[in-house]
């Protein structure tokens, strides 16, 4: 059921780009698909999607700027009203289910609901936008792999795993602190030290991946860390994979002759300690 709905959304977004020679792929396609999906799951009205985009983009930058504080205040105020509305009149959506969920007489507090929704926005939206856009950029700059995928769309699920490894949507882990002192590759780490793991570096480790600097969509095994690992594994990973597969397949079906409409050195990457994503990705469709 969800797969079918995601495909419908992808087709609609592809159709909206018709008769356009050049588009910003992120604005026209990579962003709308996951934000429409997560908004529908949460029961967020379609007219509020642009606000969600703006809040989400600012929140993942994790800065101490006034812009960040302003976005957080607006986001919390919006959620407070939405939670109250769904508490009074629940619908068939995830946010209503979370509000009504109960175990042993306990229910999620408003603060806990804020946290869950924020996690879902980042995990179920931000990662997917950048998976789709980073993935397309990798394919456009590796024409042999793009040609292979065009010829055989059954490779798309395998290709998604390689694209996640090669240029994933999350560059670094969230904050960690050493539980005990240790030495790592000659570097002394003391108990309590602040540690951040480079997921992108790990996914190019030659001890784990053969020829890691090469994009190979037929790579059979990819134990990549694009979505983290263990208890910190990304909550939105299955949804991101599904949306990524459908989005790329539909795009190639609808626009098999697409190409990059900018020089690589003209592309700008967003400033974020966690998310790896482009600000814009101009592509030619015809």
N, C-alpha and C positions, 0 to 999 in steps of 0.2 A: 504493500500500500504506500509506504513512504517512498520507496524507489520510484514508483509511478508518478507520485506528486513532484518529486525532485526533477524527473525527466520533463514533466509538463512545464515546470518553471524554467528549466534550461532552454527548452524549445521557444518559450515565450520571449526570453531575453535575447536569444539568437535572432528571432523574428524582428524584434525591435531595432536591430542593427542593420536590417535590410536596406539596400540602396545607399548605404554610407560607405565611402571609399576608405576612410581612415577614422578610427575611433580610439578613445582611451579605453583599453581593454578592461582595466580595473573598474572604472566607473560604470561602464556599459554592461559588463558581464561577470567578472570575477567577484565583485562586491554584491550585486543584487541577488544572486542565487542563494548564497548562504544566509544573508540577512533576511530574505523572504522566508526561508525555511525556518530559521530560529524564531522569527517573529510569529509565524503561524503556529509553531510548537508551543510557544509561551502564551499565545493569545493576544499579542500586541497588534493594535490596529495598523493597517497598511500606511495610513497617513503619518504615522510616527516613525517610519523606518529611517528617514533622513536624519532625524534627531539621534536615533540609535547609532547610525554611522558616525556622526560627529562625536558623540560621547565615547564610543568605543575607540576611535582613532586617538583621542586625547588620553584616555585612561591607560592604554598599553604603552604610551610613551614614558610613563612613570617619572614625571619630572616634578619639580617644586615650583613651577611657574604658576602665576595667577590663573592662567588659562586652564590648567589642570584642576585647580581648586574650584573654579567656576563650573566646569563640566561635571565634577563630582556632586556639587550642590544641586545642579539641575537634574542630574540623573537620579539622585536620592529622592528629590521632591516628586519627580515623575513616578517613580516606583511606589512611593507612599500612597499616592492617589490611585494608582492602578491596583495595588494590593487591597486597598479599602473597597474599591469598586467590585473586585472579584470576590471579596469576602462576603459582600452583601448580595451579589448576584453571580455565583460561580458558573463557569462555562465548561465545555469539554476541551480543556487545554491544560498544559503542564503546570502553568502558574496556579491555576485554580486547584489542581490536584495537590501541589505542594502546600498551599494554604490550608487545605482540608486534611492533609495527612496527619495521622495521630498514632502514637505508640505509647502504651502504658499511661494514657492521659496527657501525654506531652505533645505539644505542637511546636512547629518552627516559630521562633520569634521573628519580629520584623527585621531585626538586624541579620538573622540567619537567612531569611529570605533574600535580603539584599545581596548577601555573599553568594548564595546559590545562583541567583540571576546573573550577577556579574561574572561568575565563573563560566556560566553557560554562554554568555555573550563572547567572552574571550576564547573559550575552548571550542565552542560550536560555530563561531563566526570568523574571528580574526585568523585562526590557523588555516581555515579553509580558503579564505580570500587569497592568502599568500601561497598556499599550496597550489592553487589553480594558476595564479599569475607567475610565480617563480617557475612552476613546471612548464608553462608555455614558453617562457623566456629560454629555459634550458633547451627545449626542443627546437626553437627557432634558431638557436646558435649551434645546433648539432643536426644539420639537415639530414644526415644519414639515418639518425634515429627517428626523426620526424617522418621521413619517407617510409620507414619500416612500420611505424604505427598507423600511418594512413592506409597502407596496404593490408594490414591485419589488425582490425580493431579489437580482436580478442586479446591482444597484448596489453590492453589499457590497464587492467588491474595490476599486472606485473610492472608496467611502466610507472604507475603511481608510486610503488614502493621504491623504485630507483630514483625517481624525482624527489621523493622525500629525503632520501639519503644524500643525493647530489647537491641539492640547493633547497633544503627544508625551510619551513615557515618559522621555526623557533631556533635561534642561534645559540642561546645560552640557557642554562637551567635557572630556576628561581634560587633565591639565597639559601646557602647551607652554612653550618658552623661545625667545625671539626669536634667530634666527641672525644678524641684523644690525639695525642701528638704522634706524628709519623713523618717519614721522609718519602717524597714522591719525585722520582726522576732527578734526584740530587737537591731538591728543594725541601727545606725543613718547614713543616706545618705544625704549629703548636695548638694544643687543645684550646678550643674557643675561637680560633681564627676564622674569619669570614672566607668562605670558599664558593666560587662559582664555576660550574663545569661547562666547558665549551662543547656543546652537542655537535656543532658543525665540524669541529676538529675530530671528535670521536668517529664521526661518520665518514671520515677520510683517512682512517687509521689503516696503514698497509698491513698491519699485523692481523686485521680482521677482514679487510676487503682487498681482493686482488685488483691491481691497477685502479686504485680509488679515484684518481683524477679523471678517469674516463667515464663518460655517461654511457651506460649499457642497459637498455630497457629489457634485455633478455636475461639479465643477471638473475640467477635462480634463487639464491638465498641472500636476504638483506636484513640482518639483525640490527637495523639502524636504530638510533635513539631520537629520531625526529619528534616523537611524541613523549619522550621521557621513558621512565622505567619504574617498575615496582609500584609502591603506594603513590608515587607522584606521576604515574602514567596519565596522559591527557584524557580527561573525561569525554571529550568530543572526538576522539580518534576514529571510532567506527563511522560516525556521521561524516567527518571530514573525508575519509577515504571514499565513502559512497558518493558524496557530492563531487569529489575530485574526479572519480572515474566517469560519472555521468556527464559532468561539465566538459571534460576534454573530448569525450567521444562525440557528444552532440556538436561541439564546436567544429571538429574536423569533418563531420558529416555535412554540416551546413556551409562551412567555408574552407574547403580543401586547399585553396590557393592563398591562404593568409600568409603574411610576412611581417617582419619587424619594420616599423616606420620611423625609426630613429637610430642613431649611432649608439653603440653600447656606452660610450663615455658620456653621452647626454642623459642617460637614465640616472635618476636620483633615488637613493635608498632612504627609507624612513629612519629617523633617529629614535632608537629604542634599545633598551638593555636586554630585551627578551625577544621580541618579534623581529623577524627578518622579512622585510617586504618593500616593494617599490612604491613610490608616491604616484607614479603614472607609468603606463606601458602602452605607448602608441603602436597600433598595428594597422596594416592595410588588409582589407578583407577581400578585395576583388583582384 
